[in-house]
Amino acid sequence: MAKNGRKEVEQRKGEEKKEPQIRDEQQEALREKAIKNMAKRPDYGKTGRHTHVLTNYFEVKKIANKPYLEKYDISMKLIIQQRPEGEGNQRRRAPKQPKQQKQLPVHVQRMVFQQLEKQERNGWFKGIGVVFDGNTTLYSTDLLRLNSPDSGNTSVSLKDDQDSRGNPMEYKVEVQKLDRVDLGELKKCLEGKEMKWEYFDLVGIRGLNALIHHIPSMKYTQFGESTYLPSTRKSLGGGVELWMGWFESVRPGQDSYFVNVNTTYTVFYEPGILSNLIPKYLNSSIPERFSQNQHDRVTELIRGLQFRPVHRPQVNTRLKIKRLCPNNAYDIKIDMPDSGEKVDIYTYFQHRYNITLRHVHLVELEGRRNDKVPIELCNVIEGQRFPVAKLTSAQRGAMIKHTALRPQENVHRINEGVQDVLQFEKDFKLSSFGMEVDEQMAIIPARVLKPPQISYHSTSKAGGTVRPKEGGWNLRDRKFVRSGNTLRYWVVVAFIDQRKFNQAKQFVKELVNTSRQQGMDIAETNPRINCVKPHGDAQTYQRMIEAEYNNARNHLLNDLQLMLFVLPDDDEKRYRAIKYTTDTIIGVPSQCVQLDKVYKTSKQYCANVALKINLKLGGTNQSLEETEIPQLTKEPVMLLGADVTHPTGGRAGPSNMPSICAVVGSLDRQGGRFISKLESQRTRQEKIENMGGMVKEILIDYRSKNNILPLRIIMYRDGVSESQFEMVLTHELEKIKDACKEIDETYNPPITFVIVGKRHHTRFYPQQKNDTDSKGNCVAGTVVDRKITHPYLFDFFLQSHTSLHGTSRPAHYHVLFDENKFTSDILQNLTHKLCYNYQRATRSVSIAPAAYYAHLAAKRARLHLEQQPRGETEFVLKEVKESLAKDNTMYFI
């Protein structure tokens, strides 16, 4: 028995060892299957009016002189100088050198490399072209002349970067040879004779990107793939400024490579004295003592900011702020260097530097000593990014005004950047490698698709159908296709002063009249309007909303169908409390309106609000003519949409907040009404972990409503980059297939999986008058699937909307998997027409509505996060009330 027992234990151990190997083999088999089955372009689109457009792509005429690049790993480490014993006020022993240093900041690495280039121009780099990618890699035209064949090390001193004693910082630089980069792979990628996952992240393209970025990054401020110029700064107020820059990236096209260049913008802290920055941020003068709220706000603003000390101009050093010190310059005592006498910091600066402080507030520095510096002696260094999530609505408004460039102005700015900043033809690094880039924008083939006919109720005074113009149409004298449930039980909660009651009453009257004219069935035309305290904290708001709900319910002797809220401003706490309470606690649809719109009581605004209310009550606003979308109307087809929203993190919010994923599915044959499923998952994870479970629930809901399962499935997946295509095909697609099998072993509907890309820099500019809309953009319906698209995979750009401001951004659709065997014309036309069926607008939208609804649902769910103390702070996603999620499926609109 003992022998048998030992054998069983050994057998189990052997099986446990094999399990990871089996999983790896299964994953590799999935990867091979996915790359083999990835959709190839079936043909090129032919429908629509053919034309040509200008695009912000610049053709690479020659890649390099040689068929390869040499590649090296480069590491840079600070050499920490030991402070002599007894030096300094604190007479502390110098800290030990850490075992492993963090990677140096990018700007420091670039400074080190610049000095290294000067130092080694007649050594390592003699007669050799070399570029640095700003991280850990060097690319060169030939083998470097190193100390040994494969490696080298040296030290570099920076006079422009000094320690606190004014000594130049010294860095150790090590270089190690890596595998040579075969540029022949770039040609193979274009030819498409074979497909590899590596083609989505070609080492050769990384090398070319390092090459085109090298000179601009050394001369200007660089973040990621964008170069920003301080000379373009515009103030947004509040101590924040906007800089313009140029994005540039090498991309494969058909038959050649291109450099995609676009204008881009980001926000920075205003440089200068910190005591001047703080009042701009607080919008008030600096008080003698900060309140706790002000202290927290200022700390949040300045944490991590770097500055140079004004009182030591001879020392060119950067110091980093940890926080605003809770004590001031009178409270803290330190030793005078000469006498050892203890004095307060205010007196210290008087005696040591002959400076009489105007402000007694201090900042505490990062580091073991927690040194303190007065705020008026901190000179904030230029080029430090401000978190976009922390911009106020006024700053965002100012930003939009500066960034919404009309198309022709955008073309001018891009060409300006190419000629004066990026300088492809004058870049000596490009010349040394042999890379040549055309400085003229490419002109490419395009087509313009016809807009669909939009259907409304047949009794509409203006007729039952309308053909859009420039992506939009008028709702006047048209009734919704189908009214939602008869509105009998509702209440208006106005966060306004009682004196403004009459304006609220007039608005509600106009809203009711407009809604009825649009075909809504409203039985109660004079609901109760309750004015409540406008301001409070989150808990106060929640209690008020619950109390108003209970009062109205008791008064009406019935459950509410709708709560309408009149808001005096855009207070985020109040809005979050409203949606959190109505969605997860009460379970009733809610609609918010702004007080300034209430004052105006415009018919157009009331019509837009009615669009949302009708949807929330179960109605359908508009539909497409059946002949427009035969792929959906001839047989049951489900449209799925999916998206993941991530926490902003860093200075803009807690980094432990979960990511929220949403999957939505259509419940009708028009793609008009959708149901959503929501889940939270590990922070910043893009993969939808429970894709299968969410899709299974949607399929069950579809069958419950239609008494049949969909015969085909089309997924529009938002927010996925090319580097994540493998994850989508090996995980999310497989989970959808598994969900179908779990419903019924024989259920195997053909699936088409389409990625919807918005975060790209491709733009189109019309060349002909009949291709141009009233804003100067390409007309809605412009589609491109040639020249700059993938060499052989199934992708296309579609500009389905008309921008109200600035330059239109087309959506980039990439068909990863297509069992439905769609032609380019069928899928392009279907996607284009669906963009006119977005239910809360009388305009076409920029992406397929399924993806748009998924984004809205995920965004709404972020308001449902509940913070719970469980050891460490934990966020829990509270579920939407079942009654709301089932009966009012589009509550999130």
Helices and strands as residue ranges (DSSP letters): H 2-37, E 49-55, E 57-62, E 68-78, H 106-119, E 130-132, E 137-140, E 151-162, E 168-177, E 181-182, H 184-191, G 197-201, H 203-219, E 221-223, E 226-228, G 230-232, E 234-237, E 240-252, E 257-269, E 272-273, H 274-282, H 292-302, E 306-309, E 319-324, E 333-335, E 342-344, H 345-353, E 362-365, E 372-374, G 375-377, E 378-380, G 388-390, H 393-403, H 407-417, I 418-422, H 428-433, E 436-437, E 442-448, E 454-455, E 465-466, E 490-494, G 498-500, H 501-517, E 528-531, H 538-556, E 562-567, H 572-580, I 581-586, E 590-594, H 595-600, H 603-616, E 623-624, G 626-628, H 630-633, E 637-645, G 650-652, E 659-666, E 674-681, H 691-706, E 712-718, G 722-724, H 725-727, I 728-732, H 733-743, E 751-757, E 764-766, G 769-771, E 782-784, E 794-799, E 811-818, H 824-834, H 849-861, G 862-864, E 865-869, E 873-877, H 882-887
